[in-house]
Amino acid sequence: MSALVTFIGCGLVLFGFAAEKFAEHRWLAASRPAPLDALAILALTLPAFGLMLMATLAT
């Protein structure tokens, strides 16, 4: 069970990084600062949730 939760946590972190990279490319293409949108929220919350999930398992 712990391996599955670790795998899910790592996947959430990686999906968060991918969302951040996609949002960065989209914002650079617009050549102006972007407002806070769903991709920015995903880029912040997915890695945080994945790390929290793995940390609770480690204790």
PDB file of N, CA, C, O and CB in Angstrom:
ATOM      1  N   MET A   1       0.823  -1.201   0.000  1.00  0.00           N
ATOM      2  CA  MET A   1       0.000   0.000   0.000  1.00  0.00           C
ATOM      3  C   MET A   1       0.857   1.250   0.000  1.00  0.00           C
ATOM      4  O   MET A   1       0.511   2.232  -0.657  1.00  0.00           O
ATOM      5  CB  MET A   1      -0.931   0.006   1.199  1.00  0.00           C
ATOM      6  N   SER A   2       1.978   1.235   0.729  1.00  0.00           N
ATOM      7  CA  SER A   2       2.816   2.425   0.804  1.00  0.00           C
ATOM      8  C   SER A   2       3.472   2.729  -0.542  1.00  0.00           C
ATOM      9  O   SER A   2       3.688   3.893  -0.880  1.00  0.00           O
ATOM     10  CB  SER A   2       3.884   2.250   1.881  1.00  0.00           C
ATOM     11  N   ALA A   3       3.786   1.693  -1.302  1.00  0.00           N
ATOM     12  CA  ALA A   3       4.381   1.925  -2.618  1.00  0.00           C
ATOM     13  C   ALA A   3       3.368   2.588  -3.554  1.00  0.00           C
ATOM     14  O   ALA A   3       3.733   3.447  -4.357  1.00  0.00           O
ATOM     15  CB  ALA A   3       4.885   0.597  -3.226  1.00  0.00           C
ATOM     16  N   LEU A   4       2.119   2.196  -3.454  1.00  0.00           N
ATOM     17  CA  LEU A   4       1.078   2.788  -4.290  1.00  0.00           C
ATOM     18  C   LEU A   4       0.868   4.260  -3.936  1.00  0.00           C
ATOM     19  O   LEU A   4       0.745   5.103  -4.826  1.00  0.00           O
ATOM     20  CB  LEU A   4      -0.239   2.012  -4.135  1.00  0.00           C
ATOM     21  N   VAL A   5       0.828   4.565  -2.659  1.00  0.00           N
ATOM     22  CA  VAL A   5       0.640   5.954  -2.225  1.00  0.00           C
ATOM     23  C   VAL A   5       1.842   6.798  -2.633  1.00  0.00           C
ATOM     24  O   VAL A   5       1.673   7.945  -3.046  1.00  0.00           O
ATOM     25  CB  VAL A   5       0.426   6.027  -0.691  1.00  0.00           C
ATOM     26  N   THR A   6       3.040   6.259  -2.526  1.00  0.00           N
ATOM     27  CA  THR A   6       4.236   6.977  -2.964  1.00  0.00           C
ATOM     28  C   THR A   6       4.195   7.232  -4.464  1.00  0.00           C
ATOM     29  O   THR A   6       4.543   8.321  -4.920  1.00  0.00           O
ATOM     30  CB  THR A   6       5.501   6.192  -2.595  1.00  0.00           C
ATOM     31  N   PHE A   7       3.777   6.246  -5.224  1.00  0.00           N
ATOM     32  CA  PHE A   7       3.659   6.394  -6.670  1.00  0.00           C
ATOM     33  C   PHE A   7       2.634   7.477  -7.021  1.00  0.00           C
ATOM     34  O   PHE A   7       2.873   8.297  -7.908  1.00  0.00           O
ATOM     35  CB  PHE A   7       3.264   5.054  -7.315  1.00  0.00           C
ATOM     36  N   ILE A   8       1.511   7.479  -6.333  1.00  0.00           N
ATOM     37  CA  ILE A   8       0.478   8.498  -6.574  1.00  0.00           C
ATOM     38  C   ILE A   8       1.000   9.875  -6.190  1.00  0.00           C
ATOM     39  O   ILE A   8       0.773  10.845  -6.914  1.00  0.00           O
ATOM     40  CB  ILE A   8      -0.813   8.175  -5.778  1.00  0.00           C
ATOM     41  N   GLY A   9       1.695   9.975  -5.065  1.00  0.00           N
ATOM     42  CA  GLY A   9       2.257  11.257  -4.635  1.00  0.00           C
ATOM     43  C   GLY A   9       3.265  11.792  -5.626  1.00  0.00           C
ATOM     44  O   GLY A   9       3.244  12.979  -5.950  1.00  0.00           O
ATOM     45  N   CYS A  10       4.149  10.935  -6.113  1.00  0.00           N
ATOM     46  CA  CYS A  10       5.130  11.362  -7.118  1.00  0.00           C
ATOM     47  C   CYS A  10       4.445  11.773  -8.414  1.00  0.00           C
ATOM     48  O   CYS A  10       4.862  12.732  -9.064  1.00  0.00           O
ATOM     49  CB  CYS A  10       6.140  10.239  -7.395  1.00  0.00           C
ATOM     50  N   GLY A  11       3.411  11.062  -8.785  1.00  0.00           N
ATOM     51  CA  GLY A  11       2.654  11.424  -9.987  1.00  0.00           C
ATOM     52  C   GLY A  11       2.009  12.790  -9.850  1.00  0.00           C
ATOM     53  O   GLY A  11       1.997  13.564 -10.807  1.00  0.00           O
ATOM     54  N   LEU A  12       1.473  13.101  -8.682  1.00  0.00           N
ATOM     55  CA  LEU A  12       0.876  14.413  -8.462  1.00  0.00           C
ATOM     56  C   LEU A  12       1.914  15.520  -8.563  1.00  0.00           C
ATOM     57  O   LEU A  12       1.654  16.574  -9.142  1.00  0.00           O
ATOM     58  CB  LEU A  12       0.196  14.462  -7.104  1.00  0.00           C
ATOM     59  N   VAL A  13       3.083  15.277  -7.999  1.00  0.00           N
ATOM     60  CA  VAL A  13       4.162  16.266  -8.085  1.00  0.00           C
ATOM     61  C   VAL A  13       4.568  16.487  -9.539  1.00  0.00           C
ATOM     62  O   VAL A  13       4.734  17.628  -9.970  1.00  0.00           O
ATOM     63  CB  VAL A  13       5.383  15.815  -7.254  1.00  0.00           C
ATOM     64  N   LEU A  14       4.728  15.411 -10.289  1.00  0.00           N
ATOM     65  CA  LEU A  14       5.133  15.542 -11.692  1.00  0.00           C
ATOM     66  C   LEU A  14       4.047  16.202 -12.536  1.00  0.00           C
ATOM     67  O   LEU A  14       4.362  16.999 -13.420  1.00  0.00           O
ATOM     68  CB  LEU A  14       5.474  14.172 -12.271  1.00  0.00           C
ATOM     69  N   PHE A  15       2.786  15.892 -12.286  1.00  0.00           N
ATOM     70  CA  PHE A  15       1.701  16.551 -13.009  1.00  0.00           C
ATOM     71  C   PHE A  15       1.647  18.037 -12.677  1.00  0.00           C
ATOM     72  O   PHE A  15       1.321  18.854 -13.538  1.00  0.00           O
ATOM     73  CB  PHE A  15       0.361  15.890 -12.680  1.00  0.00           C
ATOM     74  N   GLY A  16       1.961  18.388 -11.448  1.00  0.00           N
ATOM     75  CA  GLY A  16       2.024  19.799 -11.075  1.00  0.00           C
ATOM     76  C   GLY A  16       3.130  20.525 -11.807  1.00  0.00           C
ATOM     77  O   GLY A  16       2.938  21.651 -12.265  1.00  0.00           O
ATOM     78  N   PHE A  17       4.291  19.889 -11.922  1.00  0.00           N
ATOM     79  CA  PHE A  17       5.392  20.503 -12.672  1.00  0.00           C
ATOM     80  C   PHE A  17       5.046  20.643 -14.149  1.00  0.00           C
ATOM     81  O   PHE A  17       5.398  21.640 -14.778  1.00  0.00           O
ATOM     82  CB  PHE A  17       6.671  19.677 -12.513  1.00  0.00           C
ATOM     83  N   ALA A  18       4.359  19.650 -14.702  1.00  0.00           N
ATOM     84  CA  ALA A  18       3.950  19.717 -16.108  1.00  0.00           C
ATOM     85  C   ALA A  18       2.940  20.845 -16.329  1.00  0.00           C
ATOM     86  O   ALA A  18       3.006  21.550 -17.336  1.00  0.00           O
ATOM     87  CB  ALA A  18       3.350  18.371 -16.559  1.00  0.00           C
ATOM     88  N   ALA A  19       2.019  21.015 -15.402  1.00  0.00           N
ATOM     89  CA  ALA A  19       1.047  22.107 -15.509  1.00  0.00           C
ATOM     90  C   ALA A  19       1.747  23.456 -15.435  1.00  0.00           C
ATOM     91  O   ALA A  19       1.375  24.395 -16.138  1.00  0.00           O
ATOM     92  CB  ALA A  19      -0.017  22.000 -14.401  1.00  0.00           C
ATOM     93  N   GLU A  20       2.757  23.549 -14.587  1.00  0.00           N
ATOM     94  CA  GLU A  20       3.515  24.797 -14.483  1.00  0.00           C
ATOM     95  C   GLU A  20       4.252  25.096 -15.787  1.00  0.00           C
ATOM     96  O   GLU A  20       4.253  26.239 -16.244  1.00  0.00           O
ATOM     97  CB  GLU A  20       4.513  24.723 -13.315  1.00  0.00           C
ATOM     98  N   LYS A  21       4.866  24.103 -16.381  1.00  0.00           N
ATOM     99  CA  LYS A  21       5.606  24.299 -17.627  1.00  0.00           C
ATOM    100  C   LYS A  21       4.656  24.694 -18.759  1.00  0.00           C
ATOM    101  O   LYS A  21       4.970  25.583 -19.550  1.00  0.00           O
ATOM    102  CB  LYS A  21       6.382  23.019 -18.003  1.00  0.00           C
ATOM    103  N   PHE A  22       3.507  24.044 -18.836  1.00  0.00           N
ATOM    104  CA  PHE A  22       2.524  24.383 -19.858  1.00  0.00           C
ATOM    105  C   PHE A  22       2.012  25.803 -19.670  1.00  0.00           C
ATOM    106  O   PHE A  22       1.867  26.548 -20.639  1.00  0.00           O
ATOM    107  CB  PHE A  22       1.360  23.394 -19.829  1.00  0.00           C
ATOM    108  N   ALA A  23       1.738  26.179 -18.430  1.00  0.00           N
ATOM    109  CA  ALA A  23       1.253  27.533 -18.146  1.00  0.00           C
ATOM    110  C   ALA A  23       2.324  28.569 -18.482  1.00  0.00           C
ATOM    111  O   ALA A  23       2.005  29.649 -18.980  1.00  0.00           O
ATOM    112  CB  ALA A  23       0.836  27.659 -16.665  1.00  0.00           C
ATOM    113  N   GLU A  24       3.580  28.252 -18.216  1.00  0.00           N
ATOM    114  CA  GLU A  24       4.663  29.186 -18.530  1.00  0.00           C
ATOM    115  C   GLU A  24       4.755  29.427 -20.038  1.00  0.00           C
ATOM    116  O   GLU A  24       4.914  30.565 -20.478  1.00  0.00           O
ATOM    117  CB  GLU A  24       6.004  28.651 -17.996  1.00  0.00           C
ATOM    118  N   HIS A  25       4.657  28.368 -20.815  1.00  0.00           N
ATOM    119  CA  HIS A  25       4.710  28.538 -22.272  1.00  0.00           C
ATOM    120  C   HIS A  25       3.516  29.345 -22.784  1.00  0.00           C
ATOM    121  O   HIS A  25       3.648  30.165 -23.692  1.00  0.00           O
ATOM    122  CB  HIS A  25       4.752  27.167 -22.966  1.00  0.00           C
ATOM    123  N   ARG A  26       2.363  29.100 -22.191  1.00  0.00           N
ATOM    124  CA  ARG A  26       1.179  29.835 -22.606  1.00  0.00           C
ATOM    125  C   ARG A  26       1.290  31.315 -22.247  1.00  0.00           C
ATOM    126  O   ARG A  26       0.881  32.181 -23.021  1.00  0.00           O
ATOM    127  CB  ARG A  26      -0.064  29.230 -21.967  1.00  0.00           C
ATOM    128  N   TRP A  27       1.849  31.601 -21.059  1.00  0.00           N
ATOM    129  CA  TRP A  27       1.993  32.989 -20.632  1.00  0.00           C
ATOM    130  C   TRP A  27       3.040  33.716 -21.469  1.00  0.00           C
ATOM    131  O   TRP A  27       2.870  34.891 -21.794  1.00  0.00           O
ATOM    132  CB  TRP A  27       2.367  33.054 -19.151  1.00  0.00           C
ATOM    133  N   LEU A  28       4.122  33.022 -21.819  1.00  0.00           N
ATOM    134  CA  LEU A  28       5.146  33.648 -22.655  1.00  0.00           C
ATOM    135  C   LEU A  28       4.628  33.925 -24.057  1.00  0.00           C
ATOM    136  O   LEU A  28       5.011  34.918 -24.675  1.00  0.00           O
ATOM    137  CB  LEU A  28       6.384  32.766 -22.725  1.00  0.00           C
ATOM    138  N   ALA A  29       3.767  33.062 -24.560  1.00  0.00           N
ATOM    139  CA  ALA A  29       3.184  33.282 -25.882  1.00  0.00           C
ATOM    140  C   ALA A  29       2.270  34.504 -25.879  1.00  0.00           C
ATOM    141  O   ALA A  29       2.145  35.190 -26.893  1.00  0.00           O
ATOM    142  CB  ALA A  29       2.406  32.042 -26.336  1.00  0.00           C
ATOM    143  N   ALA A  30       1.645  34.772 -24.762  1.00  0.00           N
ATOM    144  CA  ALA A  30       0.763  35.933 -24.661  1.00  0.00           C
ATOM    145  C   ALA A  30       1.565  37.225 -24.486  1.00  0.00           C
ATOM    146  O   ALA A  30       1.034  38.316 -24.694  1.00  0.00           O
ATOM    147  CB  ALA A  30      -0.214  35.756 -23.492  1.00  0.00           C
ATOM    148  N   SER A  31       2.841  37.108 -24.105  1.00  0.00           N
ATOM    149  CA  SER A  31       3.785  38.222 -23.882  1.00  0.00           C
ATOM    150  C   SER A  31       3.217  39.310 -22.972  1.00  0.00           C
ATOM    151  O   SER A  31       3.402  40.503 -23.210  1.00  0.00           O
ATOM    152  CB  SER A  31       4.179  38.842 -25.214  1.00  0.00           C
ATOM    153  N   ARG A  32       2.537  38.878 -21.950  1.00  0.00           N
ATOM    154  CA  ARG A  32       2.069  39.783 -20.901  1.00  0.00           C
ATOM    155  C   ARG A  32       1.818  38.956 -19.649  1.00  0.00           C
ATOM    156  O   ARG A  32       1.607  37.746 -19.735  1.00  0.00           O
ATOM    157  CB  ARG A  32       0.772  40.555 -21.339  1.00  0.00           C
ATOM    158  N   PRO A  33       1.840  39.593 -18.495  1.00  0.00           N
ATOM    159  CA  PRO A  33       1.571  38.828 -17.274  1.00  0.00           C
ATOM    160  C   PRO A  33       0.151  38.269 -17.280  1.00  0.00           C
ATOM    161  O   PRO A  33      -0.803  38.968 -17.624  1.00  0.00           O
ATOM    162  CB  PRO A  33       1.787  39.706 -16.032  1.00  0.00           C
ATOM    163  N   ALA A  34       0.030  37.046 -16.907  1.00  0.00           N
ATOM    164  CA  ALA A  34      -1.276  36.388 -16.929  1.00  0.00           C
ATOM    165  C   ALA A  34      -1.936  36.495 -15.563  1.00  0.00           C
ATOM    166  O   ALA A  34      -1.248  36.507 -14.542  1.00  0.00           O
ATOM    167  CB  ALA A  34      -1.138  34.908 -17.346  1.00  0.00           C
ATOM    168  N   PRO A  35      -3.225  36.570 -15.535  1.00  0.00           N
ATOM    169  CA  PRO A  35      -3.922  36.537 -14.254  1.00  0.00           C
ATOM    170  C   PRO A  35      -3.870  35.134 -13.657  1.00  0.00           C
ATOM    171  O   PRO A  35      -3.513  34.171 -14.336  1.00  0.00           O
ATOM    172  CB  PRO A  35      -5.383  36.995 -14.420  1.00  0.00           C
ATOM    173  N   LEU A  36      -4.216  35.035 -12.423  1.00  0.00           N
ATOM    174  CA  LEU A  36      -4.257  33.734 -11.776  1.00  0.00           C
ATOM    175  C   LEU A  36      -5.360  32.895 -12.422  1.00  0.00           C
ATOM    176  O   LEU A  36      -6.524  33.297 -12.442  1.00  0.00           O
ATOM    177  CB  LEU A  36      -4.489  33.881 -10.243  1.00  0.00           C
ATOM    178  N   ASP A  37      -4.988  31.733 -12.945  1.00  0.00           N
ATOM    179  CA  ASP A  37      -5.970  30.888 -13.613  1.00  0.00           C
ATOM    180  C   ASP A  37      -5.872  29.464 -13.076  1.00  0.00           C
ATOM    181  O   ASP A  37      -5.141  29.196 -12.122  1.00  0.00           O
ATOM    182  CB  ASP A  37      -5.762  30.909 -15.147  1.00  0.00           C
ATOM    183  N   ALA A  38      -6.600  28.575 -13.687  1.00  0.00           N
ATOM    184  CA  ALA A  38      -6.665  27.199 -13.191  1.00  0.00           C
ATOM    185  C   ALA A  38      -5.322  26.493 -13.286  1.00  0.00           C
ATOM    186  O   ALA A  38      -4.992  25.693 -12.410  1.00  0.00           O
ATOM    187  CB  ALA A  38      -7.707  26.414 -13.963  1.00  0.00           C
ATOM    188  N   LEU A  39      -4.538  26.767 -14.323  1.00  0.00           N
ATOM    189  CA  LEU A  39      -3.233  26.113 -14.440  1.00  0.00           C
ATOM    190  C   LEU A  39      -2.284  26.555 -13.337  1.00  0.00           C
ATOM    191  O   LEU A  39      -1.509  25.750 -12.822  1.00  0.00           O
ATOM    192  CB  LEU A  39      -2.614  26.405 -15.801  1.00  0.00           C
ATOM    193  N   ALA A  40      -2.342  27.831 -12.972  1.00  0.00           N
ATOM    194  CA  ALA A  40      -1.487  28.307 -11.888  1.00  0.00           C
ATOM    195  C   ALA A  40      -1.886  27.669 -10.562  1.00  0.00           C
ATOM    196  O   ALA A  40      -1.032  27.334  -9.741  1.00  0.00           O
ATOM    197  CB  ALA A  40      -1.556  29.834 -11.782  1.00  0.00           C
ATOM    198  N   ILE A  41      -3.169  27.509 -10.365  1.00  0.00           N
ATOM    199  CA  ILE A  41      -3.637  26.874  -9.131  1.00  0.00           C
ATOM    200  C   ILE A  41      -3.231  25.400  -9.101  1.00  0.00           C
ATOM    201  O   ILE A  41      -2.814  24.895  -8.059  1.00  0.00           O
ATOM    202  CB  ILE A  41      -5.171  27.010  -8.998  1.00  0.00           C
ATOM    203  N   LEU A  42      -3.351  24.711 -10.234  1.00  0.00           N
ATOM    204  CA  LEU A  42      -2.912  23.314 -10.299  1.00  0.00           C
ATOM    205  C   LEU A  42      -1.409  23.185 -10.089  1.00  0.00           C
ATOM    206  O   LEU A  42      -0.948  22.257  -9.424  1.00  0.00           O
ATOM    207  CB  LEU A  42      -3.299  22.701 -11.642  1.00  0.00           C
ATOM    208  N   ALA A  43      -0.646  24.115 -10.654  1.00  0.00           N
ATOM    209  CA  ALA A  43       0.810  24.070 -10.514  1.00  0.00           C
ATOM    210  C   ALA A  43       1.233  24.245  -9.060  1.00  0.00           C
ATOM    211  O   ALA A  43       2.299  23.770  -8.668  1.00  0.00           O
ATOM    212  CB  ALA A  43       1.460  25.150 -11.380  1.00  0.00           C
ATOM    213  N   LEU A  44       0.428  24.907  -8.268  1.00  0.00           N
ATOM    214  CA  LEU A  44       0.750  25.084  -6.855  1.00  0.00           C
ATOM    215  C   LEU A  44       0.200  23.961  -5.983  1.00  0.00           C
ATOM    216  O   LEU A  44       0.884  23.494  -5.072  1.00  0.00           O
ATOM    217  CB  LEU A  44       0.216  26.409  -6.369  1.00  0.00           C
ATOM    218  N   THR A  45      -1.003  23.531  -6.247  1.00  0.00           N
ATOM    219  CA  THR A  45      -1.645  22.588  -5.332  1.00  0.00           C
ATOM    220  C   THR A  45      -1.273  21.126  -5.569  1.00  0.00           C
ATOM    221  O   THR A  45      -1.183  20.358  -4.611  1.00  0.00           O
ATOM    222  CB  THR A  45      -3.121  22.733  -5.437  1.00  0.00           C
ATOM    223  N   LEU A  46      -1.055  20.726  -6.816  1.00  0.00           N
ATOM    224  CA  LEU A  46      -0.739  19.314  -7.063  1.00  0.00           C
ATOM    225  C   LEU A  46       0.572  18.885  -6.407  1.00  0.00           C
ATOM    226  O   LEU A  46       0.588  17.859  -5.726  1.00  0.00           O
ATOM    227  CB  LEU A  46      -0.666  19.054  -8.558  1.00  0.00           C
ATOM    228  N   PRO A  47       1.682  19.628  -6.580  1.00  0.00           N
ATOM    229  CA  PRO A  47       2.897  19.206  -5.878  1.00  0.00           C
ATOM    230  C   PRO A  47       2.754  19.265  -4.359  1.00  0.00           C
ATOM    231  O   PRO A  47       3.265  18.397  -3.652  1.00  0.00           O
ATOM    232  CB  PRO A  47       4.062  20.069  -6.308  1.00  0.00           C
ATOM    233  N   ALA A  48       2.067  20.279  -3.861  1.00  0.00           N
ATOM    234  CA  ALA A  48       1.893  20.378  -2.412  1.00  0.00           C
ATOM    235  C   ALA A  48       1.084  19.204  -1.871  1.00  0.00           C
ATOM    236  O   ALA A  48       1.421  18.643  -0.829  1.00  0.00           O
ATOM    237  CB  ALA A  48       1.209  21.697  -2.049  1.00  0.00           C
ATOM    238  N   PHE A  49       0.024  18.837  -2.573  1.00  0.00           N
ATOM    239  CA  PHE A  49      -0.799  17.715  -2.136  1.00  0.00           C
ATOM    240  C   PHE A  49      -0.033  16.396  -2.231  1.00  0.00           C
ATOM    241  O   PHE A  49      -0.138  15.549  -1.344  1.00  0.00           O
ATOM    242  CB  PHE A  49      -2.080  17.641  -2.970  1.00  0.00           C
ATOM    243  N   GLY A  50       0.737  16.224  -3.308  1.00  0.00           N
ATOM    244  CA  GLY A  50       1.530  14.998  -3.455  1.00  0.00           C
ATOM    245  C   GLY A  50       2.583  14.857  -2.373  1.00  0.00           C
ATOM    246  O   GLY A  50       2.777  13.768  -1.832  1.00  0.00           O
ATOM    247  N   LEU A  51       3.269  15.955  -2.050  1.00  0.00           N
ATOM    248  CA  LEU A  51       4.275  15.912  -0.986  1.00  0.00           C
ATOM    249  C   LEU A  51       3.629  15.677   0.375  1.00  0.00           C
ATOM    250  O   LEU A  51       4.175  14.951   1.207  1.00  0.00           O
ATOM    251  CB  LEU A  51       5.085  17.214  -0.963  1.00  0.00           C
ATOM    252  N   MET A  52       2.470  16.286   0.604  1.00  0.00           N
ATOM    253  CA  MET A  52       1.768  16.072   1.861  1.00  0.00           C
ATOM    254  C   MET A  52       1.339  14.612   1.992  1.00  0.00           C
ATOM    255  O   MET A  52       1.430  14.028   3.072  1.00  0.00           O
ATOM    256  CB  MET A  52       0.549  17.000   1.960  1.00  0.00           C
ATOM    257  N   LEU A  53       0.878  14.036   0.905  1.00  0.00           N
ATOM    258  CA  LEU A  53       0.466  12.630   0.916  1.00  0.00           C
ATOM    259  C   LEU A  53       1.634  11.720   1.267  1.00  0.00           C
ATOM    260  O   LEU A  53       1.493  10.807   2.081  1.00  0.00           O
ATOM    261  CB  LEU A  53      -0.118  12.231  -0.443  1.00  0.00           C
ATOM    262  N   MET A  54       2.782  11.966   0.656  1.00  0.00           N
ATOM    263  CA  MET A  54       3.956  11.131   0.953  1.00  0.00           C
ATOM    264  C   MET A  54       4.481  11.376   2.358  1.00  0.00           C
ATOM    265  O   MET A  54       4.973  10.447   2.999  1.00  0.00           O
ATOM    266  CB  MET A  54       5.065  11.395  -0.062  1.00  0.00           C
ATOM    267  N   ALA A  55       4.388  12.612   2.853  1.00  0.00           N
ATOM    268  CA  ALA A  55       4.877  12.913   4.197  1.00  0.00           C
ATOM    269  C   ALA A  55       4.004  12.269   5.277  1.00  0.00           C
ATOM    270  O   ALA A  55       4.516  11.809   6.298  1.00  0.00           O
ATOM    271  CB  ALA A  55       4.931  14.424   4.407  1.00  0.00           C
ATOM    272  N   THR A  56       2.708  12.237   5.053  1.00  0.00           N
ATOM    273  CA  THR A  56       1.846  11.597   6.057  1.00  0.00           C
ATOM    274  C   THR A  56       2.065  10.103   6.099  1.00  0.00           C
ATOM    275  O   THR A  56       1.877   9.476   7.142  1.00  0.00           O
ATOM    276  CB  THR A  56       0.379  11.893   5.772  1.00  0.00           C
ATOM    277  N   LEU A  57       2.454   9.529   4.992  1.00  0.00           N
ATOM    278  CA  LEU A  57       2.734   8.102   4.971  1.00  0.00           C
ATOM    279  C   LEU A  57       4.044   7.795   5.694  1.00  0.00           C
ATOM    280  O   LEU A  57       4.182   6.733   6.301  1.00  0.00           O
ATOM    281  CB  LEU A  57       2.789   7.589   3.529  1.00  0.00           C
ATOM    282  N   ALA A  58       4.999   8.710   5.636  1.00  0.00           N
ATOM    283  CA  ALA A  58       6.314   8.471   6.225  1.00  0.00           C
ATOM    284  C   ALA A  58       6.281   8.522   7.751  1.00  0.00           C
ATOM    285  O   ALA A  58       7.171   7.982   8.408  1.00  0.00           O
ATOM    286  CB  ALA A  58       7.309   9.489   5.701  1.00  0.00           C
ATOM    287  N   THR A  59       5.270   9.162   8.314  1.00  0.00           N
ATOM    288  CA  THR A  59       5.239   9.281   9.781  1.00  0.00           C
ATOM    289  C   THR A  59       4.549   8.119  10.445  1.00  0.00           C
ATOM    290  O   THR A  59       4.447   8.081  11.671  1.00  0.00           O
ATOM    291  CB  THR A  59       4.556  10.554  10.188  1.00  0.00           C
TER     292      THR A  59
END
